[in-house]
Amino acid sequence: MSNVLVTHADEPIGRRVVKALFHDPDIGRILATGDGPPPRSFDRFLAGTEPRVVYARLELAKHRPVSDLFHSARYRGAEIDAVIYVPRHGAPAGVSAPTLAGLPERTAEARLVLQHSLEDPSVRSLVAISSASVYKLPPGNANRFDEDSELDLDPDVAPDIRSWIDCDMIFHGEVHNDRLRILLLRVPTVVAEGGYVYLNPALEGPPGPRLRAIGFDPICALVSDKDVARAVRAALTAPTSGIYNIAGSEAVPLSVLASWTGRSNVPVPTTLLGWLGAGFRWLGSETASASVETRHLRYGFTLDTRRAERELGFRPGYRIGLARAGDGALRLEAAPI
C-alpha cells in the first residue's frame, strides 16, 4: 500500500488525481498540496478524526516552504513513499519572485520536487505529468510522436513552452536513477469536467476569441482528465522508470476544439502572429506569447501510446465529444467508452 504526496491538488487535474487515489483500496494516506484553501469537493475526504487525505497549503516554487513541508511532522506522519508532480495548469505560469534562482515558476517547482524526492530515502517512486508540447513540430499535420521523438530545443520557442521542455528534461535526466523510480507522463490537450481544456498552448488563458494562422487548422490530440488520473495510478505500480505518452482515442482540428470550448477562431497572417509573439515576449507575458506561438497554430500531432499500453497496461477508458446537457445546449464532455 502506497502513501502519496500530490502537488497542485487544488487545480482540476490535481483534484481528479486525488479523487482517483482516494477510491483506490491500494492507496493509504494522501498528502495533497495546493496554493489556496482545499477544494470544497475535498470536504468528505478530509472528514473524520483520522482522514486518509490531509491538505497543506504550499508555495511549491519557493525553496523554504517546500523544505519545511518535507521536514515537517505532517509529512513524516504520512509516511510518504510516492510523489505525484501535477504541474500548475489552472492558472497562468509565470515568474514569481523570489523563486529558485529566478527560474520560471514551473521550472523551479520541478527542480524542488525532484531534489527533495531524491533526498528522502523513503520516497521510492516519482510520477511527473509533462506536456506533449515539448516535441518539436515539423511542418505538416501528419506528425505522430513516440517517446524517442525529438524535443523542441529551438532557442526561439515561446517561454511558456520552454518551461515545459525544461521541466521535462529535469525529470528525464534522472530516469536512470538507481534508487528512485521516475515515470514521466507526456499528455496532450486535457479535457476536464465541465468541458474545460488544459495544456494546449493555443487555448490557454481566459475564455474569448483565439487567433489562428490563415490556411492552417492543426490536429489536436485529446485526453480526459479521468484518463490522466488512471495513467498516474498505473504508473505508481510500474516496476521500472520510463517515459510514456498518454492520450485518448480522439484527435480534432484546433478550430473544432475551439468551437467546442466556446472560443471563436480569428484567422490572421502567420507574419502577424510572429510579431505579436515577439511583442508579448518583450512585455513579459509568457502565456500570451505561447497562445500565438506560430508552430502550434500551424502544425498538429498525435501521440503513439503503445509503450504505455505495453508497459503500464494503460488504454484510454473515456471518449471525448459533444453531448446535450439538461438545458439542451451541446457541451464538451468525457464519457466512459
C-alpha positions in Angstrom: 0.0 0.0 0.0 1.4 3.4 -1.0 1.2 6.7 0.8 1.2 9.5 -1.7 2.0 13.3 -2.0 0.1 15.1 -4.8 1.0 18.6 -5.8 -1.4 21.3 -7.1 -4.3 19.3 -5.8 -6.5 22.4 -5.7 -6.5 22.6 -9.5 -8.6 20.5 -11.9 -6.2 17.7 -12.8 -4.8 17.5 -9.3 -8.3 17.2 -7.8 -9.1 14.4 -10.3 -5.9 12.5 -9.3 -6.7 12.8 -5.6 -10.2 11.6 -6.1 -9.0 8.6 -8.1 -6.4 7.7 -5.4 -9.0 8.1 -2.6 -11.2 5.5 -4.1 -8.3 3.1 -4.7 -8.1 0.5 -1.9 -4.4 0.0 -2.5 -3.6 3.7 -1.6 -3.2 4.6 2.0 -2.7 8.2 3.1 -2.7 11.1 0.7 -1.0 14.4 1.4 -2.5 16.9 -1.0 -0.9 20.3 -1.5 -2.0 23.5 -3.2 -1.7 27.2 -3.4 -5.1 28.0 -1.9 -7.6 26.5 0.5 -8.7 22.9 0.0 -11.4 22.5 -2.7 -14.9 22.1 -1.5 -15.0 18.7 -3.2 -12.4 17.5 -0.6 -14.8 18.1 2.3 -15.7 14.4 2.6 -12.1 13.3 2.0 -10.9 15.5 4.9 -13.6 14.5 7.3 -13.1 12.3 10.4 -10.6 12.2 13.2 -8.0 10.3 11.1 -8.8 11.2 7.5 -6.9 9.5 4.7 -6.5 12.8 2.9 -4.6 15.6 4.5 -4.3 19.0 2.8 -1.5 21.5 3.1 -1.1 25.0 1.5 2.3 25.2 -0.2 4.2 27.7 -2.4 5.8 25.0 -4.5 8.1 27.2 -6.4 9.9 28.5 -3.2 12.7 26.6 -1.5 11.9 27.3 2.1 8.2 26.3 2.1 9.0 23.1 0.2 11.9 22.2 2.5 9.7 22.9 5.6 7.0 20.6 4.3 9.4 17.7 3.5 10.9 18.0 7.0 7.6 18.5 8.8 5.9 16.2 11.3 2.8 16.2 9.0 5.0 14.8 6.2 6.8 12.3 8.4 3.5 11.1 9.9 2.0 10.4 6.4 5.0 8.1 5.7 5.1 9.2 2.1 6.7 6.7 -0.3 5.4 8.1 -3.7 5.3 11.7 -5.1 3.0 12.8 -7.9 4.0 16.0 -9.5 1.0 17.6 -11.1 2.2 20.9 -12.6 0.2 24.1 -12.4 -2.4 24.3 -15.0 -5.5 26.1 -13.7 -3.8 29.5 -13.8 -1.0 31.0 -15.9 2.5 30.0 -15.0 4.8 32.9 -14.7 7.9 34.2 -12.8 7.0 34.6 -9.1 9.7 36.4 -7.1 11.6 35.0 -5.5 11.7 31.5 -6.9 14.6 29.2 -7.1 17.4 31.2 -8.7 14.9 33.3 -10.5 13.7 30.4 -12.7 10.2 30.4 -14.2 7.7 29.1 -11.6 7.1 25.7 -13.3 10.8 25.0 -13.7 11.5 25.9 -10.1 8.7 23.6 -8.9 10.1 20.7 -10.9 13.6 21.1 -9.5 12.5 21.4 -5.9 10.1 18.4 -6.1 12.8 16.2 -7.7 15.5 17.4 -5.3 13.5 16.6 -2.2 12.3 13.3 -3.6 15.9 12.2 -4.3 17.0 13.3 -0.8 14.2 11.4 1.0 15.1 7.7 1.1 11.5 6.7 1.9 10.3 8.0 -1.4 10.6 5.1 -3.9 8.7 6.5 -6.9 8.0 9.9 -8.5 5.4 10.3 -11.2 5.6 13.6 -13.1 3.0 14.9 -15.6 4.5 16.7 -18.6 3.1 18.2 -21.7 3.3 16.8 -25.2 4.1 20.3 -26.4 7.7 19.5 -25.7 8.0 17.7 -29.0 9.5 19.5 -32.0 6.8 20.2 -34.5 7.9 19.7 -38.1 5.7 21.2 -40.9 2.6 19.2 -41.6 -0.4 17.6 -39.9 0.8 14.0 -40.0 3.2 14.2 -37.1 3.0 11.2 -34.8 5.3 11.3 -31.9 6.7 8.4 -29.9 8.7 8.8 -26.7 12.0 9.0 -28.6 10.9 11.8 -30.9 13.0 15.0 -30.9 12.2 17.7 -28.3 11.9 21.3 -29.4 15.2 22.9 -28.3 14.9 25.9 -30.6 16.1 29.0 -28.7 13.1 31.0 -30.1 10.4 28.7 -28.7 7.8 30.6 -26.6 8.9 31.0 -22.9 5.9 29.1 -21.5 6.6 26.1 -23.8 10.3 26.3 -23.0 9.4 25.9 -19.3 7.6 22.7 -20.2 10.7 21.5 -22.0 13.0 22.4 -19.1 10.8 20.5 -16.6 10.7 17.5 -18.9 14.4 17.5 -19.2 14.9 17.9 -15.4 12.9 14.7 -14.8 14.3 12.9 -17.9 17.8 13.4 -16.6 17.1 11.2 -13.5 15.1 8.5 -15.2 18.0 6.1 -14.8 18.5 6.8 -11.1 19.3 3.6 -9.3 17.1 4.3 -6.2 14.2 6.4 -7.2 11.7 5.2 -9.9 10.8 8.2 -12.1 7.9 7.9 -14.6 7.3 10.9 -16.9 3.9 11.1 -18.5 3.6 13.3 -21.6 0.0 14.3 -22.2 -1.7 16.4 -24.9 -4.7 18.7 -24.5 -6.6 17.6 -21.3 -10.4 17.8 -21.3 -11.6 18.2 -17.7 -15.1 18.1 -16.1 -17.3 20.9 -17.4 -15.6 20.9 -20.8 -12.5 22.9 -19.8 -9.3 22.3 -21.6 -5.7 22.5 -20.3 -2.2 22.1 -21.6 -3.0 23.4 -25.0 -0.7 26.4 -25.9 -3.2 27.7 -28.4 -6.2 27.8 -26.0 -4.5 28.8 -22.7 -5.9 31.7 -20.7 -9.4 33.1 -20.1 -12.4 32.4 -22.5 -12.6 34.5 -25.6 -11.5 34.6 -29.3 -8.3 32.9 -30.3 -6.1 33.6 -33.3 -5.4 31.0 -35.9 -2.9 31.1 -38.8 -4.6 31.6 -42.2 -4.6 28.3 -44.1 -3.9 26.1 -41.2 -6.0 24.0 -38.8 -3.7 21.8 -36.8 -4.8 18.5 -35.3 -5.0 18.4 -31.5 -4.7 15.1 -29.7 -7.0 14.9 -26.6 -7.2 13.0 -23.3 -9.7 13.1 -20.5 -8.6 14.2 -17.0 -10.0 10.9 -15.8 -7.7 9.0 -18.1 -4.7 11.1 -16.9 -5.6 10.1 -13.3 -5.9 6.4 -14.4 -2.4 6.7 -16.1 -1.0 8.2 -12.9 -2.4 5.3 -10.9 -0.9 2.7 -13.4 2.5 4.5 -13.2 2.6 4.1 -9.4 2.8 0.4 -9.7 5.3 0.3 -12.6 8.4 -1.8 -11.7 10.8 0.5 -13.6 11.3 4.1 -14.6 10.3 5.3 -18.0 8.8 8.0 -20.3 5.3 7.4 -21.6 2.9 9.2 -24.0 -0.6 9.2 -22.6 -3.5 10.1 -24.9 -7.2 9.3 -25.6 -8.5 7.9 -28.8 -9.7 11.3 -30.3 -7.9 14.0 -32.2 -9.7 17.0 -33.7 -8.8 20.2 -35.6 -8.0 23.2 -33.5 -11.0 25.1 -35.0 -13.3 22.3 -33.8 -11.8 22.2 -30.3 -12.0 26.0 -30.0 -15.7 26.0 -31.0 -16.4 23.1 -28.6 -15.0 25.3 -25.8 -16.9 28.4 -26.9 -13.9 30.2 -28.4 -14.1 31.7 -31.8 -11.1 31.5 -34.2 -9.8 34.6 -36.0 -7.6 33.7 -38.9 -4.6 36.1 -39.3 -1.4 36.0 -41.3 1.4 34.0 -39.9 3.7 37.0 -40.1 1.4 38.9 -37.8 1.4 36.1 -35.3 5.2 36.2 -35.2 5.1 40.0 -34.5 2.5 39.5 -31.8 4.5 36.7 -30.1 7.7 38.9 -30.1 5.7 41.8 -28.6 4.2 39.7 -25.9 7.7 38.3 -25.0 9.1 41.8 -24.9 6.2 42.8 -22.5 6.9 39.7 -20.4 3.6 38.0 -21.0 4.6 34.3 -21.3 1.0 32.9 -21.5 0.0 35.4 -24.3 3.3 34.6 -26.1 2.5 30.9 -26.0 -1.0 31.5 -27.3 0.3 32.9 -30.6 3.3 30.5 -30.9 3.2 30.0 -34.6 4.2 26.3 -34.8 1.3 25.2 -32.6 -1.1 27.3 -34.6 0.0 25.8 -37.9 1.1 22.2 -37.3 -0.6 19.4 -35.4 0.3 16.0 -34.0 -1.0 12.7 -32.5 0.8 10.5 -30.0 2.0 6.9 -30.2 0.9 5.4 -26.9 1.8 1.8 -27.5 4.6 1.9 -24.9 2.1 2.9 -22.2 -0.2 0.2 -23.2 2.5 -2.4 -23.3 4.4 -1.5 -20.1 1.8 0.3 -17.9 -1.3 -1.6 -19.1 -2.9 1.8 -19.8 -5.6 2.2 -22.5 -8.0 5.1 -22.6 -11.2 4.5 -20.8 -13.1 7.6 -21.9 -14.2 9.1 -25.2 -14.4 12.8 -25.7 -17.1 14.6 -27.7 -20.2 16.8 -27.5 -23.2 15.8 -25.5 -26.5 17.6 -24.9 -26.8 18.9 -21.4 -30.0 19.3 -19.4 -30.6 22.8 -20.8 -30.4 21.5 -24.4 -27.0 23.0 -25.1 -24.2 20.9 -26.6 -21.2 20.7 -24.3 -17.8 19.1 -24.4 -17.5 16.1 -22.1 -15.8 12.8 -21.4 -17.8 9.7 -21.1 -16.8 6.0 -20.4 -16.1 4.0 -23.6 
